[in-house]
Amino acid sequence: MKFSSLLVLFPFVLRVFAGPTGQIVLQDTAFDVAQIPAEYALNEQRLLEFEDGSKVWMTELEKLKLKAGGARFFDITDTQDLGFRRIYSSPPSITSFKYNETVSQVIKTLSTEGPKANLKEFSAFYNRYYRSSTGRDSQKWLLGRINEITNEFAASDIRELISIKEFSHPWAQSSIIVRIEGDSASDEVVILGAHQDSTALLSFLAAPGADDDGSGTVTILEAYRALIANNVKPNKTVEFHWYSAEEGGLLGSQAIAQQYSRDSANVVAMIQMDMTAWVKKGTKEVIVIYIWFHEFLYNRLTQTLRGLVKAYTDLPYADTQCGYGCSDHESTFEDMNPNIHSGRDTIDVSPEFSFEHMLEFSKLAFCATVLSASVYRVTGLRASSFKQAIRIASLLYMDHRRRREQADRAHEIQIKSGTYSHALELTLFLIGTIFGLMVGADTALLRYELDQRIVDDRLRREARIELSRQGKIGTEPEIARWIAQKEEAEIFKRRKEKDTID
């Protein structure tokens, strides 16, 4: 957001809040600032960063006014050095799994009963604002519920791998981190997150926050319950995060990210669940995947999520771009819940609030977490003989080659490949696929992995060609930067075209 845009925004904000000295006016209701509890710290100075990189100091009250007017920003008061150590990396492909149990069997144990009961209590607090006493109380309730679920469902062997801790902040409400240690020597970490706080347009008003983001909170809690109830021991370390102070400018997640950066934590995937309950009447029910336009993860992790939605949920997916400061993972929400940031954000406000819709997100949360951590060998198909495994693997490979050639022709890529490279690729592919089919493998996932490789290979080859033209060697960091820049440009182009149409 450019500074000129901020100037355009202020007249609307002032119309909402203008009033006599010492008062705040919202929808014809005046609030005496002096009567607002001191815990809300409305006069505290905060540093905000906007999309164009500009940074502005303002009070907490002025920040609330901006947020009420729709401004997007990060509150970087406590995390001004976050982001300087960013390293582009390619997240792992879903190619190896460990157990005979199928993901489809496990997700059948997910239900709406737990989320209903949990969200009924979680949304009963006056608000969950991160500075308030009720924000602290709701966090303590959530922490207690996580401990109860862990004690009830975790067998002793997996219980030894679990640690539950509060991540303290300068404000009243702590974030919560549940860590399940991986059973390999890898230091890689997969994170599933949601934000636990809620707010109204004015932070001291009632905010049940059933959808925003009580729904995401109980969605990942249900995924956690299913994971430990089925005694899933991850290969990579898995963490569940419930962030404090998202509504204050992504404060809680920034603090954790800064600490992880200082500790050089190797986070290979992060998936955020935000507002998972609403299905607007008259619209198509979908799982919306928000894409943060600077993410190199857009290439692999986002594609993996699309594949998992198709393979393991009952809904299609839809993509949309994630705006600046839109969630704990950096929103323009189409067909969103109109009741958020108000006292009407409750579980019974409308039939459009759907626990069945949330269940599909719990399925995705579970699948994405365990598969990103390579904890399952999925068994959707098992070859009855070595001969049948060779036949299936050969068909999959030929289909893969056909799709790759079509993609190359579509993008006018001319790459000379000798028979040796083709033979080597075929050999490696057949060995891996035949082994997978003999011990049990999910053909839908295998097919998806092949399609994903087509996209990855095309982008990498385009990158090498262009970098070669520029006289560069084409190192992995150079290729990663080129791909990230290309994807960012394409998203901005689509956004501009959409704005032109609108």
N, C-alpha and C positions, 0 to 999 in steps of 0.2 A: 504494500500500500504506500503510495507516494504521499509526501507531506501535504501536497495540495488537496489530496483526497480527504485527509484529516480535517482540513478546514471546511470542506463541504459537509462533513459528517457532523460537526459541532452544532449547527443550527437545530438539527433534529434532536440531538441529545439535550440541548438546552430547553427545548420545548417540553421534553419529558420531565426534566428536573428543576426548571426555573421556579423560584418561589421566594417568599420573604427571607431575609437574612436568618440563617440558622435553621432553615427548613428545606426538606426535599419533597418535591411533589411528583407523584406517580399516579396517572389516571385519576386526576382530581382529588387524590388523597394526599394530605400533607403530613410529613413526619418530622418531628422535632429532633434535630441532630443531637441535641444535648441529652435526649432521653434514650438514645441508642446505646446499648451496653458497650463499655470500653473495650471488651474483647474483640470487637470488630475492627478496631484500630483504623478508623476512617481517615485520620490525619497523617498516617504513616507514609513516608516517602518511598516510592517504588520506581525502579528503572524498567521501562518497557522498550522492546525492540520490535520494529515493524518490518514489513516485507521488503522495503527498499533498503534496509540496513540502518535506517535512522533510529536513534535512541533518545528517549525523552523521559525526564524525571517528572513524576506527578504523584499526587496523593492517592491513597487507596480509594477514596471517594471518587476522584476524577477517573480512576481506572474503571470503577463500576459504571460510571456514566458512558465511557467508551464501549464497554462490553455490552451494555444495554442497547447502544446504538448499532451494534453489529460489527464493531471493529475486531480485527484479528491481530493478535500480538503474542509475544512471549514476555513474561515477566522474568527478567534475567538479573534481578537485584542480587541474588545469591549465587548465580552461576555464570558470571560474565566471561569466563575462559572456556566454557563448554563448547566443543565443536572444533577446536583448533587441532585436535589429534585425530581427526576423521581419517579412516583408511578404507578405501573401497575393497571389497572382497566378494568373491562369488560364493553364495551359500551352497551347502551340499545338495547334490541330487539325491532323489529318493531311489536308491538302487539296491540297498541291502537291508534285510529284515532278519529278525532273530528267532521268533517263536512260531509254533504251529497254529496257535489260536488266531482267528481272523479278526480284523478290525470290525467287520460287519457284525460279528457275534457280540463283541464288547459293546458297541453302540446301542445294541438292543437293551442293554441294562440301564441306559439313560432314560429319565422320565421327567414329567412336569411336576410331580408331587413335591419333590424337594425344593425346586425353585419357587413354587407357589408359596409354600410355607415360609421359606427364608425371606422372600421379597415382601410378604405381608408384614413381617416384623421389621425388616430393614427400612421399609418406607413409612413406618409408623412414627419415626422420629420427626420432631418439628421441622428441622432441616439437618443436613449433614455438612453445613458450611465448615470449612477447614479451620477457621479461627474460633468457632463457637464451642460451647460446652456440649451441645448436642452432637456436633461433629465429632468431638472426642468420644462421647458415649457410644455413638453408632459404630465407630471404629473398634472400640473395646468389645462391643457385641459381636461384630464380624470376626474379630480375633478369637473370641470364645467359641463361636460356631465352627470355625475352621479346626480348632482343637478338638471339639466334640466329634466332628466328622472323621478326623484322623484317628482318634481313639476307637471309634466304632467300626470303621471299615478297613483300617490298615493292619495286615498281619504283622507279626513281630519282625519277620525278616525284612520287609520293606519299611517298617516303622523305623528301623535303625538308620535308614538312608535319608529320612525326612528331618529337616530342621525348619522351625517356624519362628520368625523374629519380627519385631517392630523396627522400622527404619525411622528414627526420630528426626523431627524438623523443628525449626524455631517456633512454629505455631502449635496449636493444641492437638491437632489430628496427625497421627503417625501413618506412614505407609506400612503395608504388610508384605513380607516376602516369604513364600514357602518354597523351599529348595529340596529337590529329590536328587541325590548324588548319582551320577552315572556310574556304570560298572566297568568303564574302560579307563585307560590312562589319558584319554583326550581331555583337554581343558575347555572344550566347546560347550556353550550354554544356549539353550533354547528357552525363550521367555514368552509366556502368555499373560496378557495384562488387561486390566479394566480400571476405571477410576471409581472410587468409593464415595467421593464427596458429591454434594448437590448444592444448588443455589437458586434463588429467585432473581428477578431483575435487580432487586435490592437485596443484599446478602442477609439482612436481618429478618426477612419475611419467611413465611412458611414455604418449604420446598421438599415435598416428599421424595422427589427424584426417583419414581418407580421405573421410568424408562431411562432417564438420564442421570446416572448410569447404573441404577440399581439392577436393571436387566442384564447389563454386561457383567456386573459383579457376581450375580447368582449363576449366570451362564458358565463362567469359567470355574465357579465353585462346584457345579454339577460335573463338569469335565474332570476336575480334580478328584471328586468322589469316585467316579467310574474308573479312573486310572488306578487308584490305590485299592479299590474294592476288587479289581481283577488282578491284583498283585503284579502290575506292570513294573518291571525294573528297567529303567532306561539305560541305553548305552551311553548317550551324552547326558549331561546334567540338565534337568528341566526345572524351571522356576515359574511359579505363579505369583504375579504382582498385583496388589490392589493399591492403586496410587491415591495419595492424598492431594488435594489442592489443584486438581486439573482446572477447575472453574476459576481459579485465581491467576491463571496464565501458565498452566502446565508446570507448576512449581515442584510438586512431588516427584514426578518422573524425571525432571531435569536434575534434581538433586541426586537421584539414584544413578542417572546416566553419568553425571560428573564423577561420582565416587567410583563407578565401574571403569570409567576412562582412566582415572588415577591409578586404579589397581590393575590396569591392562587386562580387564576381563574380556574373554574371547566369545562375544555374543554373536552367534551365527544366524539367528532368526528371532524376530520379535513380532508377535501377532496381537493386535489390540481389538478388544470387543467393546463397542460403544453403541448403546441404544439398539438392542436386538429384539425388541418386543412389538414394534409398531408395524401394522399393515394397513395402509390407507384404503378406505372403502373405494371400490371401483378400479383399483390398480392391480397390476400383476404382482403376485408374491414372489420375491426374489431375495437372494443373498447379495447385498451390495458390498463390493470390494473397493475400498478407498485407496487410491494410489497417490502417495506423496511424490511430487514430480521430480525431486532430486535423487530419488532412491535408485541405486543400481540394483537393489533387491527386486525392483519392478520386473527385472528380466526373469529371474528364477523363482523366487519365493512367491511372487504374485501368480505366476503361471502354475506353480504347484498348488496354490489355494484353489485356482479355477478347476484344476483337475480333481481335487478332492471334493469340491462341491458337486461336480458331476458324478463322481463315483460313489459317494457315501452319504449324500443328502437327497431329499426328495424335491429339491428346488433348483431352478437355474440360477446363474449368477449374472450380475450386471456390474460394470465398471463405472467409476466416476473419479474425478481428480480431487485430491485432498488439498485444500487451501492452506495458507500460511497460518501456523499455530492452531490447527483445527482439532487436534486430539493429542493424546499422550504419545502418539507416533507421528508427530509433527503437525471448514468442511462445507463444503457446500452440501446440504442435505436436501435431496429432492423427495417430495412426498413425505416430509418428516412429521413427527408428532408435534402438533401445534401447542401442546400443553406444557412442554418443557420450560424450565425456569419459571414455574408458577406453582401455586398450591393445587392446581388441577392435575399435576403429573402423578396420578395414582393408578393402581392396578385395575380399578373398576370404573374408570372414566368413560370407557367406550369399548364396544366389542372389537374395535380395531387393535386394542391391546391384547396380544396373543401369546400365551405360554407355549402353544404348539409351534409358533414361529421361533420362539426362543430355543425350543428343543433342537431345531435344525442347526442353530448356531452352536449349541452344546456338542452336537455331533461333529461339526467342523472343528471346533476348538479341540476336542479330543483327538481327532484324526491328525490335524495339523501338528499338534504337539508331539504325539508319539511317533509319527512318521518322520517329522523333521529331526527327531532325536534318534531315528533308526532303531526303534525298539521292537518292531514287529516284522516278521516275515509273513506277508499276507498270503492266504491260501485260497484264493478265488478259483484256481484251476490247478489240478495236479495231473501230470502226464502219467498214463498207466504203464508206459514202457519207454525205454531209452529211444527206440525208433520213433515213437510218437512225439517225444520231446524234440528230436532233431527236426521232424517235419514242421511242428508248430513254430519252432525258433526260426527255421528257414523262411516260412511264410511271413513272419513278423519282420525279418530282416529285409526281404524283398519289398515289402510294403514300405518300410522305412526308406530304402534307397529310392523307390518311386516318388515318395513324398519329397525327399530331399532334392531330387532332380527337378520336380515341379517348382519347388521353392526357388531353386537357382535360376530356372528359366524366367520365373516371374520377376526376379530381381536383377536379371541380366548379368549374372555373375559368371565369368568365364574362368574356371580353375582347372588346370590340367592335373589329373591324378593318375599315377602309374598303377599298373595292375598289382604291384607289390603292396601299395598302401591299401587298396581295396581288399586284397587277400588278408592282410593283417587285421584290418577292421572286422572282416567277416569272421575270422578265427576267434578273435577276442569276444565278439558279440555272441557267437554260438556257444562258446565255453560258458560264459556267464548265464545266458538265457537257458541253456539246456539244464544246467545245474539248478537254476531256479525252478524250472518246470518239474524236475524230478522230485524236489523236496516240497514243492508247493509254491505257486506264484499267482499273483492277481494279474490276469491278462489285460484288464482295463488300465491298470497302473503301468504295466509294461508298454502298452500302446501309447499311453500318455507320455511316458519317459522318452519314447522314440520321437514323438512329435516335438517335445521340448528340445531334444537334441538338434532337430532341424533348425529351429529358431536360433538356438545358441550358436551352432556352427555357422549359420548364415551371417549373423552379426559379427562373429569373430573374423570370418574371412573378409567381410566388407572392411572391418577395421584394419586388418593387415594390408589390404590393397591401398586404402587411403593413406595410412601411415607410411607405407613404402613410397607413395607418390610425394610425400612430404620429406622424404629422406630420413625417416626414422626407422629404428630397428624393429619396433613392434613388441616391446616388452609387455609383461602382464599388466603392470600399472598403466602403461600407455593405452593398451587395449581397453582396460576397464574404464578409464576416463573418457575415451572416444565413445564407447557404447553409452555411458551415462549421459554424455552431452547430446548424443543423437536422440536418445529416448526423451530427454528433457525438451529438445527442440520440437519433436513430434507431438508431445503433449501440449505444448504451448500453441502449436499450429492448430490442433484440434479445438483447443479452448477458444482461440481467436475466431475460427470458423463458426463455432457454436454461438459466440457472442454476436457475430455478424448476422446469423440466421435469426437469433432472438430479437 
